[in-house]
Amino acid sequence: MELGLEGKVVLVTGGAKGIGEAITRSFAAEGAIPVIMGRNRDEAAQLIDELRNNGGQVAAEHVEMTDLRELQAAVGRVLDSHGHIDVVVNNAAMNDSVDLTAGPDAFRASLERNLVHVYALVHYCLAALKDSCGTIVNIGSKVAETGQGGTSGYAAAKGGLNGLTREWAVDLGRFGIRVNAVIPAEVMTPMYQRWIQTLPDPEATLAQITSTIPFGRRFTTAQEIADAVVFTASPRSSHTTGQILYVDGGYTHLDRAATIRDLGE
Ligand SMILES: NC(=O)c1ccc[n+]([C@@H]2O[C@H](COP(=O)([O-])OP(=O)(O)OC[C@H]3O[C@@H](n4cnc5c(N)ncnc54)[C@H](O)[C@@H]3O)[C@@H](O)[C@H]2O)c1
């Protein structure tokens, strides 16, 4: 399927690693120009070299997303170099285990890490998105729907992200801007690795979680998330807006019975 993404400038926050890396790769493969916005210069440099050596177009802005002044300046540089911004993928986040014992300052800091920069980036890109009739894809988490325990800040941020997806779809539809969210549940990435290693028996927990994912008894791959993001952002998805799309093998919503027996049995 021709997705019509050639030459589109796509901001991918946290686009050098994990799910973001897969999203960057997929947009590059479609002939778009992904701009990795993230804090890790070395990882971005490696990915850029590889993609450019394979004929892809890609750029990077080194930015700590919580530094909003830096973020605004980065958006300005992208517009100076490319002249337009067509897609914003809000992917950067961190499940930071800020729980109810952590206190209001830590909670506020978690919202800064996981939600405030999403609002800020879209705010800074708004005029450009109106010019391009662009699109926004927010990467949420099942935690907004299911809870996880011990992560109040992240849960609130991801709940807020779903709210903003609907709010912005309403607010920006008149400018031809579509806004959707893609929601992973269990994807093996550096963040997930870090989290699982904090548990008393990582291997046993991993096996237990895997066994309860209804479709295929396996984790979702980062590529499967990226495929959904690229399609949702593309003109081939032109009448889809305000949707919260769970790409999770049925983990979040299917009948509890499906978590203990194979689908199709
Ligand atoms: N991995 C999963 O199973 C899973 C499940 C649900 C939701 N998600 C969501 O998917 C998205 C990507 O997660 P991942 O697992 O690939 O994470 P990851 O930690 O493996 O990669 C995230 C990338 O974003 C960058 N980043 C994060 N915060 C940043 C900041 N403040 N400033 C600059 N760069 C920043 C990191 O440096 C990293 O490169 C996140 O929004 C996460 O909430 C992931």
The ligand as an ORCA input file, in Angstrom:
! r2SCAN-3c Opt
* xyz 0 1
  N       7.605     -0.810     26.279
  C       6.356     -1.022     26.636
  O       5.942     -2.164     26.918
  C       5.388      0.118     26.705
  C       4.115     -0.150     27.221
  C       3.188      0.886     27.269
  C       3.529      2.139     26.802
  N       4.785      2.367     26.307
  C       5.070      3.725     25.832
  O       5.813      3.668     24.642
  C       6.676      4.819     24.558
  C       8.103      4.378     24.308
  O       8.505      3.522     25.364
  P       9.798      2.590     25.256
  O       9.476      1.370     26.030
  O      10.259      2.488     23.856
  O      10.833      3.482     26.120
  P      12.456      3.553     26.069
  O      12.889      4.091     27.396
  O      12.987      2.230     25.673
  O      12.722      4.635     24.956
  C      12.250      5.958     25.169
  C      13.146      6.947     24.474
  O      12.648      8.257     24.804
  C      13.721      9.047     25.324
  N      13.176      9.962     26.312
  C      12.323      9.655     27.322
  N      12.064     10.743     28.061
  C      12.768     11.767     27.490
  C      12.913     13.127     27.807
  N      12.318     13.680     28.882
  N      13.690     13.896     27.019
  C      14.329     13.354     25.947
  N      14.241     12.061     25.604
  C      13.469     11.271     26.374
  C      14.666      8.039     25.961
  O      15.987      8.579     26.105
  C      14.585      6.898     24.959
  O      15.446      7.148     23.863
  C       6.479      5.582     25.860
  O       5.528      6.602     25.672
  C       5.915      4.536     26.799
  O       5.128      5.104     27.819
  C       5.715      1.390     26.247
*
